[in-house]
Amino acid sequence: MTTDAARLQPMANAIRALSMDAVQAANSGHPGMPMGMADVATVLFNNHLKFDPARPDWADRDRFVLSAGHGSMLIYSLLHLTGYARPTMDDIRNFRQIGSPCAGHPENFLLEGVECTTGPLGQGLAMGVGMAMAERHLNATFGDDLVDHRTWVIAGDGCLMEGINHEAIGLAGHLKLGRMIVLWDDNNITIDGSADLSTSEDVKARYEATGWHVVSCDGHDFDDIERAIEEAKADGRPSLIACKTVIGKGAPTKQGTSATHGAPLGVDEIAGAREALGWTAEPFEVPAEILANWRATGERGSDAHGEWAGRMANSPHKAELDRRMAGDLPDLGALDEHIAGLVADPQGVASRKASEMALAAINPAVPETIGGSADLTGSNNTKAGGIEAFTADDYAGRYVYYGIREFGMAAAMNGMALHGGVIPYGGTFLVFTDYARGAIRLSALQQTRAIYVMTHDSIGLGEDGPTHQPIEHLASLRAMPNLLVMRPADAVETAECWKVALEQKDRPTILALSRQGLPQVRLDAASENMSARGAYRVKSAGSDRKVVILVTGSEMSIAIQSAEALEAEGVGVDVVSMPCTELFDEQDDAYRADILPSDALIVSIEAASTFGWQRYTGTDGLNIGIDTFGGSAPAKDLFPHFGFSAEAIVPQIQNKLNN
């Protein structure tokens, strides 16, 4: 196909002009990548991307991910030029300033048309894998008429160097995600200088080795770009298009160098670039003819959207697909019945097993869940409820075998959640949140409903020892904004925590679950989801209350034993289960004051770091935990060794009361 270079070149130059002007005005930013990839992006948006700026939430739109998020002016320019409501030109003028949605890196919660928050390199591409997975699953469920779109990613050298790239492309190649196409900005430049300073690998061979189709093009030749994209679309494998580009294309003395990567070009260089590009318009002005061509590009998508809307209106699947894409849950009565069954027939099981039991009720009732594990299915107990594997041969499956790819799994879950129509959950050991942490942080920042099933949550995992025993992890994860960290104490709480997690449309959840068996503490029916309160009274003081024990997870039985021993000596003790500190913090003042009265000694018990518990116990309270690494031994020996027994705890409480 021959492109109309005479029309496309000025359109691409509009991206270059806006990018260099916005970065200069902000005196901060990255003009090189938008200027280098302007030609590729212009061909993509004009000839291939399926989108409708008037309906940015169109379920069957193509997903476009700017993985190289530092080049954010590329997507801001494209959104404005094609006719999205925002960013306005004033927004672009105020790039990187308070009040402008044009943040330094693209944020999905600030602008429609930004599919995901990018900037931490490699994660955008990895989220694109999750989006492509969600598309194939929904296509298998609802058919080509309603779901049939592509995922496009623009990535840079940094995205391809990051370790997560290895995990993500291996998964995509294995799953044969042929609707995913990555456009690599192959400019051989990093911040430090030439990429040759730090890498000599054959990137294209690496992608080919993982099952990808690979093609190259001249990233400044419109016809060659078109050829490469058409070739990629025709191949059944995921595709990498190596677009050979010049970073900062158009800057007369700085193009092709790292000087354009992360700093304004400067007044003189911009003047020279305007001359080289033949761009005579004033800063932040786009000539009417060029803007009209861009707006016509945006308007073309309305026809495809209208045709889809007609099919959707006449489809028997309309209500169900609408529900899933809106993120609304179906009736969760099956989970309520499961909880009632536990009260009627108590189950003393590990909370990881209790999670599996809850999933056996959830997965048949909530068809949009897609589970998985990073090669720990039998340990995480994440495959339940009759769901089958999601494979290259069966995209209708709802269970992903992620392999040993914790970071890649978490990022793919983000991509699935952001795509919409599915609720992803995935498992590994709690200690390996270290591997997944970058993606968990983006889950919280992007407000995604991703559910992390993190088992083996303490020294209770036993003989595997300190490398596998989380100590600081709960405290560090609780410090992350917009993340629920839930550590249930028994089977009832575990089911309640699952219900809470499912109900969170705009934040992720970590379920911290035990390896070892736990007695069921909740034996009576409740009128509400008590775990949704974050903390609640499990046992009220029998004598005058002098102590409140705050406890999470597997230490509940130790807390109750300690309370019983103190009560026998006339010391009144409340036992409060606190499965989720974040939810407790959201309760009103009266509720929190009732649970944590000012006239009692507050004691925290958790087989983890004591860091952070002082906010509930006060500095005059007592914090019982582990502030060293664990040890290798059976769990039954480790708990008393680290002081988790009534015999060790009761004297500490008595001493505190007496002193």
Secondary structure, DSSP 4 states (H G I P E B T S, - for coil): ----HHHHHHHHHHHHHHHHHHHHHHT-S--HHHHHHHHHHHHHHHHT----TT-TT-TTSPEEEESSGGGTHHHHHHHHHHT-S-S-HHHHHTTTSTT-S--SS--TTT-TT--S---STTHHHHHHHHHHHHHHHHHHHH-TTT----EEEEEEHHHHHSHHHHHHHHHHHHHT-TTEEEEEEE--EETTEEGGGT----HHHHHHHTT-EEEEEETT-HHHHHHHHHHHHHSSS-EEEEEE--TTTT-TTTTTSGGGTSS---HHHHHHHHHHHT--SPTT---HHHHHHHHHHHHTHHHHHHHHHHHHHT-TTHHHHHHHHHT-----HHHHHHHHHHHHS----BHHHHHHHHHHHHHHH-TTEEEEESS-HHHHT---TT--B-BTTBTT--EEE--S-HHHHHHHHHHHHHH-S-EEEEEEEGGGHHHHHHHHHHHHHHT---EEEEE--SGGG-TT-TTT--SSHHHHHHTSTT-EEE--SSHHHHHHHHHHHHH-TTS-EEEE--SSB------S--SS-GGGGS-EEEE--SSSEEEEEEE-GGGHHHHHHHHHHHHHTT-EEEEEE-S-HHHHHTS-HHHHHHHS-TTSEEEEE-SS--TTTHHHH-TTSEEES--S---SS-HHHHHHHTT-SHHHHHHHHHHHHH-
